[in-house]
Amino acid sequence: MIKATDIYKSYGSVRVLKGVNLHIQKGEIVSIIGKSGAGKSTLLHILGTLDRPDEGELEIKGESVFQLSDKSIAAFRNKNIGFIFQFHHLLPEFTALENVCIPAYINKVSVADAELKAKKILDYLGLSHRLQHKPAQLSGGEQQRVAVARALINSPAIIFADEPSGNLDSVSSTELHQLLFQLRDDFKQTFVIVTHNDELAGMSDRCLEMKDGILY
C-alpha cells in the first residue's frame, strides 16, 4: 500500500529526515513513536502527500505520487487518503453533518449523495443524534468522531492520524483506539498513526520508532 524509499527532508540548515525507508501493507495499522522533534509529523505529512521530500520516492497503491503535478496530487489525496489530527480542525460555523460532507463536495459528489453517506457514517460512529450540532455543542470525544467521519467520507484506502487521542481524556482515548481497529476490521483500511500513547502503540500491528530523523 505504501512504499517510501530514501526520504530526506530539511528545513533551512536543519535536516529532519535522513533517509527514511518504509513499507506498509494493505490493512496494516502501524504506529510511529519517538520524542518530540524526531521527525514523526514531518514524515506523516510527506507520506500523506501534504509536503514533498527533498529527495526520495513515495509509492501509494503503486502510484509514484511525487511525479504527479500538485493539482493531480491534491486529487489523488482527496480520493485515497484521510486525515485525523490531534486538534479536530472542524469548521465552527458548520454542523457535524456539513463538516463531514466537505471532502465529498471537493470530490464533486452531489449534496444528496454526500449527506446520505455522511449520515450513514455518523450513525455507524454513534452520532446520528448529533447531525445538526455545531462543534462547540459537542464533547471532545464527539468532535474527534466527527473528524473520523470526515476522514472516512471518500472511502480512502489509507488514514493518517497525528496524535489522534492526544487531546482526549482517558475514556475517550480508549474509545477512539478501539474505533480505529474496528474501522480496519470493518473497512480494511490501512492506518499510519503518530502517537505518544503507549496503549495505542502497543495495540498496533507494528510499532516503529523515529530517532533523529531515521526510522527503526
N, C-alpha and C positions, 0 to 999 in steps of 0.2 A: 504493500500500500504506500509506504514512504521509504525512499532511499536517498539519504543525504551523504555526499561524498566530499571530503576535504573542505568543509565550510569554514571560511575565515571572515572575520568582521572586525573593523577598527572604527573608533570614533576619535578623530584627530590623531594624536600620538598614542592613544590607548588601544591596544589590541585586546578585544573582548573575547572573540572566539579564535582558537588557534588550531584549526584543522579537525573539525568535528565530523565523525562518521557514524551513521545511524541507519539501521534497517528496522522497520516496523511492519508486522504482518497484519492483514485484514482481521478485524475483530479483536485485536490486542488492546489491553489497557496498560499503558506504560507511564510510570511516574518518573519525573526528573526532580531530584533533590539537590541541595547544595546551599552553601552560605550565600547571603546577600552579596551581590556584586560578582558572583561567579560566572554569570553569562546565561543563566537559565531563561530569563524572559527574552533576551536578545535572540537566543536560539529559537524559542517558541514563535516569535514574530517572523523569523525567516522561514521556519517550517510552514507557518500559516500564510506565507506569501505577503505579509504586511510590510516586509522590508526585504531588500535584496542583499545578498552577501557580497563582499569584495571579491572573493574567489570561491570556487566550488560549484557543485551541481546538486540540484534537487529534483527528484522524480516523484510525482504523486500520481498514482494509478497509471504508471507507465509514461506519463507526460513530463517532459523536461520543461518545467514551468517557467524558469527564468530565461528561456529562449523566446518566450512569448512577449508581445508588446504589453505595456502597462494596462491598456484597455482590455486586452484578452486575459491577462492575469486576473483583473478585477472580476471579469465574467466567470472565469474558472473558479475563483474563490467563492463567489456568491452561490454557485451551483453545488460545489463539492465540499465546502468547509464551513463548519460552525464554530463560534467562539463563545466561551463563558469566562467572564473576568471576575476578579475579586469584588470590584465595585460594579454594580449591575449595569450602569450606563443606560438605564431606562429613561425615555424622554418623559419628563414630569407632566407635560400638558396632555399626554395621550393616555388612554385607558390600557389596561393589561392586554386586551384583545388587539387594540391598534398597535401597541408596541411589538407584539408577536408577528403581526402581519407585515411589518415594514420590509424585511428581506424578501418576502414573496412579491410585494409590489415592485421592488427593484428588479426582481426576476421576471417581471411583466405577467404575473399571474393576475387573473381578474379579481376584483374585490370580493365577489361572491365565493369564488373557489378558495381564495386566501382565508377568508373568515371561516368558512366551513372547516378547513384543515386546522386552523388555529384553535377553533372551539374543540375539535377532537383531541388535540394535543393537550390543551389546558385541562380538559376533562380527565385525560389519562394521568395528568400530574396532580389531580385533586383540586383544581382551581375553577371548576365550572361555575361556582357561586361568586367568583371574583372578576368576571369578564369585564364589567364596566367600571371597576375600581381603578383609580389612578395610583401611581407608585406610592405617593405619600399616605395612602389609605391602606397599604399592605404592610405586613410584618417583613422583617429582613429575610426570613426563610421563604416567604411568599414571593417577594421581589426576585430572589435568586431563581425560584422555579419558573417565574415568567421569563427570566433571562435564558433559562434552559430551553423553554418552549420556543423562544425566538431563535435559538441556535438550531433547533430541530426542524423549523418550518419548511426549509427547502430540501429535507431528507438528505443531509450531507453524508458523505462516506466517512468523514473524519471530523472529530470535535476536539479542538484545542482548548484547554482550560488552564488559566493562570491564577493560581491560588483561589480556586472556586469556593472554598469554605473559609477563607481567611478572615471574612468579615461577619461570620455567623457564630452564634452561641453553640455550645457543645451538642445540644439536642438537634438543632437544625443542621449542624455539620454532619452528624451521623446519618440523618435522613437523606442529606444530599449525596453522601458517599454511597449509600445503598441504592439510591436512584440511578447513579451513573452505571452501576453494574447491572441493574435491571434494564436500563436502556440498551446496554451492549447485548444482553441476552435476548431482548425482545426485537431489536432492530439491527443487530450485527454490525454496529458502528465501531470504528476504531477511535480510541481516546488517547491523547497525549496530554499529561497533566503535570504542570509545575506546581509543587506543593512543599510546604514546610510541615505538613500534618503527617505524623508518623503512622497514624491509623490508616489513612488513605494510601500512603506509600506501601504499607505492609499488605494491603488488600490487592494491590495491583499484580498483574501477571509478571511484570518486570519492573524493577526499580533501578534507575541509573543515577549516578552521582556526577554532577558537574563540579570540577575543581579547576580554578584558574584557567577557564576557557577551554578545557578538554573534558570530554565525556568518558566516564569509566563504567 
